[in-house]
Amino acid sequence: MGTFAVRYSEAFKMQVVRELESGELRSFDEAGDRYGIQGSITVSRWVKKYGSERIQRRIVRVETTGERDQIKALKMRIAQLERALVDSKVSEALHKAYFDIVCEKCGVKDPEELKKNIEQKLSGEEAGTAKRKKG
């Protein structure tokens, strides 16, 4: 099974260069990562062909191995947090659905009013607990 060359449209190449010029993309590597562009010099060739002289001189990114490792770790942490947020949202939606089902089965006419009553009771209990801890 052989590899195949990816062909990019002129419009796409120019869009990537515009994003580099505007600062939306900070480096050739970031452009490659965002759009799945293979080859380390592909984007730089596009900049030479389509970019203004200003950007051709401006984009030079020097990173230490430690900086690259830190960026990689931070990107992984962001991905973890995004997954945790999605999990939390799914859990929240399930809990709301369960609450609505329980309310329906128990004949609760106004679930929102019940929530308010529960919140008031819980906040009163929390205030009482805080007073007991102080006293």
Phi, psi and omega in degrees: 000122183266169176269161179231150180277139177266133178253130180251142179289157178299320180298319179296315180301316181293325177297315179299316179297318178299320179293326175292317180296323182281347182091358177297322171252135185264345183203166177297320180297319179297320177299316179298317180296315184295318187253003179068034181277123182274152177094128185285339182252000183303307183294322180297325176295321178297319180297318179298323183279316189251343187276162176283163181297327181302313182286329181297326178274332189284324188274095172222119183238117178247124180230144173279165177300320179299318178295317179296319178296319179295317178298316179299315179297319180293321177296321177295320179295319177300316179298319177299314181294322177296319177295319179296321178295317178298315178301318180296317179295320178295316179298317179298316180296320178295316179297321177297317179297317178298316180300315180297321179294315179298316178301316180297315181294328183268000177079022178286122183281325184232089181301326180295320178295319177299318178300316179299316180298317179295316179298319179296317180297315180295318180292327176293320178294321179295319179295318178296321178295319180294321179294318180296324180293323180289321187276000000 
